[in-house]
Amino acid sequence: MDTYEWLLALHVSGAFFLVGGSVFAGVCNFLAQRTERPSEIALFFGLVRFSLPFIGVGFLGTLAIGLWLVHDVGYSWGDLWIWGAIVLWVISIALGNAGGRMQTRARELAERLAGEGDVPSPELTALVRNRAANVLSYGAGLAALLILVVMIWKPGA
């Protein structure tokens, strides 16, 4: 295998980590919204934490290896699809971090309530079903998927 094939394999692997971790986090978020018991909400949001290293490796791997690929293949740094992917990368990270902070607050409250009798709470339900937090989190996943579209399609290339 030559350098290009290694880089491409690593880049695609990073994309799988990113998308796989994002889908897992999205499913856990979806399941947390469908339950009332604090212990179950804490469980689902706690499981999201397991996806974060995969998402992080995916984000860093796709960016670093992707930039290396741009250099190795000789693509133009001015190509719109390259900058589009980088902008979507930044948007996805920003949205995911903002949504994740809100979900962390919900998880912490759920853990506290689970230890105090596991009784549903309107405050917890409001946090879990917070439209802004969910739009941010699902928007991050959508931006990550759009990165794949841009990388595969390469508009303007």
C-alpha positions in Angstrom: 0.0 0.0 0.0 1.2 3.5 -0.8 0.9 6.6 1.4 -2.4 7.7 -0.3 -4.0 4.3 0.4 -2.9 4.4 4.1 -4.1 7.9 4.5 -7.5 7.2 2.8 -8.0 4.1 5.0 -7.2 6.1 8.2 -9.5 9.0 7.0 -12.4 6.7 6.3 -11.8 4.9 9.7 -12.0 8.3 11.4 -15.3 9.0 9.6 -16.7 5.7 10.8 -15.7 6.6 14.4 -17.3 10.0 14.0 -20.5 8.8 12.5 -20.8 5.7 14.7 -20.2 7.7 17.9 -22.6 10.4 16.8 -25.4 7.8 15.9 -24.9 6.1 19.2 -25.1 9.4 21.1 -28.2 10.4 19.1 -30.0 7.1 19.9 -29.2 7.4 23.6 -30.5 11.0 23.6 -33.6 9.8 21.8 -34.2 7.0 24.3 -33.6 9.4 27.3 -36.4 11.6 25.9 -38.8 8.7 25.8 -38.6 7.8 29.5 -39.6 9.6 32.7 -37.7 7.7 35.4 -34.5 9.6 36.5 -32.5 6.4 36.8 -33.2 5.5 33.1 -32.5 9.0 31.9 -29.2 9.0 33.9 -28.4 5.6 32.3 -29.0 6.8 28.7 -27.1 10.1 29.1 -24.4 8.2 31.0 -24.0 5.9 27.9 -23.5 9.0 25.7 -20.2 9.5 27.6 -18.9 6.2 26.1 -19.4 7.6 22.6 -17.4 10.8 23.2 -13.9 9.3 22.8 -15.0 7.7 19.4 -16.5 11.0 18.3 -13.3 12.9 19.4 -11.0 10.4 17.6 -13.2 10.7 14.6 -13.2 14.5 14.5 -9.5 14.7 15.1 -8.7 11.9 12.7 -10.8 13.1 9.9 -9.4 16.6 10.1 -5.8 15.7 10.5 -5.7 12.9 8.0 -8.0 14.9 5.7 -5.7 17.8 5.6 -2.8 15.5 5.0 -4.7 13.9 2.1 -5.3 17.3 0.6 -1.6 17.9 0.6 -0.6 14.4 -0.5 -3.1 14.3 -3.4 -2.4 17.9 -4.5 -5.9 19.2 -4.2 -6.2 22.9 -4.2 -6.5 24.5 -0.8 -8.9 26.9 -2.3 -11.4 24.2 -3.4 -14.9 25.0 -2.0 -15.6 21.4 -0.9 -12.5 21.4 1.3 -13.5 24.6 3.0 -17.1 23.5 3.2 -16.0 20.4 5.1 -13.8 22.4 7.4 -16.7 24.8 8.2 -19.1 22.0 8.8 -16.5 20.4 11.0 -16.3 23.5 13.2 -20.1 23.9 13.2 -20.6 20.3 14.3 -18.1 20.6 17.1 -19.6 23.9 18.3 -23.2 22.5 18.2 -22.2 19.2 19.9 -20.4 21.0 22.7 -23.3 23.3 23.4 -25.9 20.6 23.3 -23.7 18.3 25.4 -23.4 20.8 28.2 -27.2 21.0 28.5 -27.4 17.2 28.5 -24.7 17.0 31.1 -26.9 19.2 33.4 -29.8 16.8 32.7 -27.7 13.7 33.5 -26.4 15.2 36.8 -30.0 16.1 37.9 -31.2 12.6 36.9 -28.5 11.0 38.9 -29.3 13.1 41.9 -33.1 12.4 41.6 -32.4 8.6 41.0 -30.6 8.6 44.4 -33.5 10.4 46.1 -36.2 7.9 45.2 -36.2 7.8 41.4 -39.3 10.0 41.2 -40.0 11.8 37.9 -39.6 15.5 38.0 -41.0 18.2 35.8 -37.6 20.0 35.9 -35.8 17.0 34.6 -38.4 16.3 31.9 -38.0 19.9 30.8 -34.2 19.6 30.7 -34.3 16.3 28.8 -36.8 17.5 26.3 -35.3 21.0 25.9 -35.8 21.9 22.3 -32.7 24.0 22.1 -30.4 21.3 23.5 -31.9 18.7 21.2 -31.7 20.9 18.1 -28.0 21.6 19.0 -27.2 17.9 19.5 -29.0 16.6 16.5 -27.7 19.5 14.4 -24.2 18.4 15.3 -24.9 15.0 14.0 -26.5 16.4 10.8 -23.4 18.6 10.2 -21.2 15.5 10.7 -23.3 13.6 8.1 -23.1 16.6 5.7 -19.3 16.4 6.0 -19.5 12.9 4.6 -21.7 14.1 1.8 -19.2 16.8 0.9 -16.3 14.5 1.1 -17.9 11.9 -1.1 -19.5 14.3 -3.6 -16.6 16.8 -3.7 -18.8 19.6 -5.3 -16.7 21.7 -7.7 -13.8 19.2 -7.9 
